[in-house]
Amino acid sequence: MSELCLTLLCPPALEEQLLDLLLMLSEATVFTSAPVAAHGLAFGRLNASEQVLGRALATQVQVLLAVADKAAVLQAVQTQFAGTGLRYWLTPVAEAGAIV
Protein backbone atom coordinates (compact mmCIF):
# COMPACT_ATOMS: atom_id res chain seq x y z
CA MET A 1 0.00 0.00 0.00
CA SER A 2 1.34 3.39 -0.99
CA GLU A 3 1.41 5.86 1.90
CA LEU A 4 1.71 9.60 2.34
CA CYS A 5 2.64 11.82 5.26
CA LEU A 6 0.29 14.78 5.58
CA THR A 7 1.92 17.54 7.62
CA LEU A 8 -0.40 20.18 9.06
CA LEU A 9 0.79 23.41 10.67
CA CYS A 10 -1.76 25.21 12.81
CA PRO A 11 -1.91 27.91 15.46
CA PRO A 12 -1.96 26.50 19.00
CA ALA A 13 -5.51 27.79 19.49
CA LEU A 14 -6.74 25.34 16.83
CA GLU A 15 -4.73 22.32 18.03
CA GLU A 16 -7.47 20.58 20.03
CA GLN A 17 -10.05 21.13 17.30
CA LEU A 18 -7.69 19.66 14.68
CA LEU A 19 -6.78 16.67 16.85
CA ASP A 20 -10.47 16.03 17.58
CA LEU A 21 -11.23 16.00 13.84
CA LEU A 22 -8.39 13.58 13.13
CA LEU A 23 -9.52 11.27 15.93
CA MET A 24 -12.94 11.12 14.24
CA LEU A 25 -11.55 10.27 10.79
CA SER A 26 -11.20 6.53 10.19
CA GLU A 27 -8.56 7.27 7.51
CA ALA A 28 -6.23 8.93 10.04
CA THR A 29 -5.17 5.89 12.03
CA VAL A 30 -1.67 7.04 13.04
CA PHE A 31 -0.68 10.65 13.70
CA THR A 32 1.59 12.70 15.92
CA SER A 33 1.56 16.29 17.16
CA ALA A 34 4.29 18.53 18.52
CA PRO A 35 4.86 22.20 19.31
CA VAL A 36 7.13 23.91 16.76
CA ALA A 37 8.44 27.35 15.86
CA ALA A 38 7.07 28.50 12.50
CA HIS A 39 9.21 30.82 10.40
CA GLY A 40 8.11 32.86 7.41
CA LEU A 41 4.41 32.96 8.26
CA ALA A 42 2.23 34.18 11.04
CA PHE A 43 -1.20 33.21 12.29
CA GLY A 44 -2.50 36.72 12.83
CA ARG A 45 -0.49 39.17 14.85
CA LEU A 46 2.76 38.12 16.43
CA ASN A 47 3.18 39.04 20.08
CA ALA A 48 6.19 41.14 21.10
CA SER A 49 8.34 38.11 21.92
CA GLU A 50 7.53 36.42 18.59
CA GLN A 51 8.36 39.64 16.72
CA VAL A 52 11.78 39.83 18.37
CA LEU A 53 12.49 36.12 17.79
CA GLY A 54 11.13 36.12 14.22
CA ARG A 55 8.99 33.03 14.70
CA ALA A 56 5.49 32.10 15.74
CA LEU A 57 4.43 29.27 18.00
CA ALA A 58 2.55 26.55 16.10
CA THR A 59 1.50 22.92 16.36
CA GLN A 60 2.74 20.47 13.75
CA VAL A 61 0.62 17.39 13.13
CA GLN A 62 1.84 14.54 10.93
CA VAL A 63 -0.65 11.97 9.65
CA LEU A 64 0.18 8.71 7.87
CA LEU A 65 -2.47 7.89 5.32
CA ALA A 66 -3.05 5.83 2.21
CA VAL A 67 -2.91 7.64 -1.11
CA ALA A 68 -6.53 6.56 -1.67
CA ASP A 69 -7.58 8.43 1.51
CA LYS A 70 -5.83 11.71 0.69
CA ALA A 71 -8.84 13.47 -0.87
CA ALA A 72 -11.24 12.54 1.96
CA VAL A 73 -8.88 13.70 4.71
CA LEU A 74 -7.97 16.96 2.96
CA GLN A 75 -11.65 17.68 2.27
CA ALA A 76 -12.55 17.19 5.94
CA VAL A 77 -9.71 19.48 7.08
CA GLN A 78 -10.49 22.14 4.47
CA THR A 79 -14.18 22.12 5.35
CA GLN A 80 -13.64 22.51 9.10
CA PHE A 81 -10.71 24.95 8.91
CA ALA A 82 -11.65 27.18 5.98
CA GLY A 83 -10.30 30.70 6.44
CA THR A 84 -7.98 29.85 9.36
CA GLY A 85 -4.64 29.98 7.52
CA LEU A 86 -3.84 26.38 8.44
CA ARG A 87 -0.95 25.17 6.23
CA TYR A 88 -0.27 21.67 4.92
CA TRP A 89 2.03 19.67 2.69
CA LEU A 90 2.21 16.06 1.55
CA THR A 91 5.30 13.89 1.23
CA PRO A 92 5.62 10.28 0.07
CA VAL A 93 6.54 7.67 2.68
CA ALA A 94 9.29 5.36 1.40
CA GLU A 95 8.64 2.75 4.07
CA ALA A 96 6.56 2.37 7.21
CA GLY A 97 5.89 -0.44 9.63
CA ALA A 98 6.01 -1.60 13.21
CA ILE A 99 9.00 -3.05 15.01
CA VAL A 100 7.70 -6.13 16.79
N, C-alpha and C positions, 0 to 999 in steps of 0.2 A: 504494500500500500504506500502510495506516495504521500508524504507529509509536508506541511508548511509550518513555519513559526510566525504567528501573527503577533507583532509587538505593538502595544498600545501605550501611548503617553498621555496621561491626564493630570489635571490639577488635583491636589490632595482632597479638595472638597467634593470631588466626584468619585473618589476611590471606592467607597462602600457601595454606591449605586452601580458602578461598573462591575465590581466583584459579585454583587447580587445577581445581575443580569447573566454573567458567565456561569454562575452556579445553577441557573435555571435552564441553560442551553445544554441539551444532550450531546451536541457536537463538541463542546468544550470540556473534554474529560480530564485533561491535565493542563494546569496553568500555574504560574507563579506571579508574585507581585513583590515589588521592592521600591523603597524611596530612592529617588535619583535627583541629580542636579541637571536641569535642562538648560542648554546654551542655545542662543540664537533665536529663541522664541519666548513669548511670555503669555501667560494666561491672564489677561487683564493687566492691571497695574502692578508693577513690582514694588515691594515695600522698600524702605530705605536700605536695609541690609542687602537685599537682592540686587538693588541698583549698584551698590558699591562692589559687590562680588561678581556681578555680571552673569548671574544665573538665577533661575527660578526653581523652587522646589516642585517636584512632580512625582507621580507614581508611575512606574513602568510595569506593565503586565505583559507576560509572554504566554501565548496559548499555542499548544500543539494541536493541529487539526488536519484532517484529511483534505486533499485538494477538492474533493467532491463536496465538502462542507463549507468551503470558503465563502461562497455567495450568501448562504443562509446566515452565517455568523456575522459577516460584514453588514448585511441588511438589518439585522437585529440591533447592532451597535449604532449604525447610522440613524435608524429610526428613533432610538431612545436618546441619543446624544446630539441630535441635529442642532447646529448653532453654538455648540460649546467650545469649539476649537480643539477638540480631542484629535490627536495625531496618531497615525498608524503606518506601519510598513510590513511587508511580507517577505520572508526569506525561505528558500528551500531547506529542508532538513536532509542532510546526507545520510544520516543513520540515527535511529532511536531504538531504545529497548530498555529492558530492566535487567539489572545484575542480580541473579538469583543464586 
